[in-house]
């Protein structure tokens, strides 16, 4: 299995979770989904998919840290 498929599957999965589960703004969801669709047509789309994967992973880590420490005061 080529390593490019790892970025492809991760980008699709994280974008799907971001669009369907999070409470982000609609325009932000549209931008992420549009970038993912653009990555399928662009010659350097693999780099864009990697960037989407890293960005969404950091976003979900931020959300987890933010909400896990909310009840501790």
C-alpha positions as CSV (number, residue, x, y, z in Angstrom):
1,X,0.0,0.0,0.0
2,X,1.6,3.3,-1.1
3,X,2.1,5.8,1.7
4,X,0.1,8.4,-0.2
5,X,-3.1,6.5,0.7
6,X,-2.4,7.1,4.4
7,X,-2.7,10.9,3.9
8,X,-5.7,10.4,1.6
9,X,-7.7,8.3,4.0
10,X,-6.7,10.4,7.0
11,X,-7.7,13.6,5.3
12,X,-11.0,12.2,4.2
13,X,-11.8,10.8,7.7
14,X,-10.8,13.9,9.6
15,X,-12.6,16.2,7.2
16,X,-15.8,14.1,7.5
17,X,-15.6,14.3,11.3
18,X,-15.0,18.0,11.1
19,X,-17.9,18.7,8.8
20,X,-20.4,16.4,10.5
21,X,-19.5,16.4,14.2
22,X,-18.0,19.7,15.2
23,X,-19.8,22.9,16.0
24,X,-17.5,25.1,13.8
25,X,-18.9,27.8,11.6
26,X,-20.5,26.7,8.3
27,X,-18.1,28.8,6.2
28,X,-15.2,27.1,8.0
29,X,-16.6,23.7,7.2
30,X,-17.1,24.7,3.6
31,X,-13.5,25.9,3.3
32,X,-12.1,22.7,4.6
33,X,-14.3,20.6,2.4
34,X,-13.4,22.7,-0.6
35,X,-9.7,22.4,0.1
36,X,-10.1,18.6,0.3
37,X,-11.9,18.6,-3.1
38,X,-9.3,20.9,-4.6
39,X,-6.6,18.5,-3.4
40,X,-8.0,15.8,-5.7
41,X,-7.6,18.0,-8.8
42,X,-4.3,19.7,-8.0
43,X,-1.0,18.3,-9.0
44,X,0.5,18.8,-5.5
45,X,-2.7,17.8,-3.8
46,X,-0.9,15.3,-1.6
47,X,0.8,18.1,0.2
48,X,-2.5,19.8,0.7
49,X,-4.0,16.6,2.1
50,X,-1.1,16.3,4.6
51,X,-1.6,19.9,5.6
52,X,-5.4,19.3,6.2
53,X,-4.6,16.2,8.2
54,X,-2.1,18.0,10.4
55,X,-4.3,21.0,10.9
56,X,-7.4,19.1,11.8
57,X,-5.4,16.8,14.1
58,X,-4.1,19.9,16.0
59,X,-7.6,21.3,16.1
60,X,-9.1,18.2,17.6
61,X,-6.2,18.0,20.1
62,X,-7.0,21.6,21.1
63,X,-10.7,20.8,21.5
64,X,-9.9,17.8,23.6
65,X,-7.6,19.8,25.9
66,X,-10.0,22.6,26.2
67,X,-13.0,20.5,27.2
68,X,-11.2,18.0,29.4
69,X,-9.9,20.8,31.7
70,X,-13.1,22.7,31.9
71,X,-14.5,21.0,35.0
72,X,-11.3,21.2,37.0
73,X,-11.1,24.4,39.1
